[in-house]
Amino acid sequence: MTAKLHECEAGLKPRAFKIHFTTQTSYIRQKPTNHDPPLLYHLEHDPEERIDIAADHPEVVKELTALAEAHKESIEPVEDQLAKRIDGE
């Protein structure tokens, strides 16, 4: 399975599924919403991401959560350049 991380949405999109661990409708003065359990969508059947199917597919949620955790563990932390600009450094 191939997975792609959408960092701004904190979601993975393998096959036709897309999972959201965090969502944010605006990047100006709005804090992200964390989802536990995460939201799961089937993009071929629901391209507008309106119907959360996580409860119907716990095995997909488990698999994608494991992929996300493995991906996070493989990333080396770097300095947050955006925070530096916001803080005026």
Secondary structure, 3 states (H helix, E strand, C coil): CCCCEECCCCEECCCCEEEEEEECCCCCCCCCEEEEEEEEEECCCCCCCCCCCHHHCHHHHHHHHHHHHHHHHHCCCCCCHHHHHHCCC
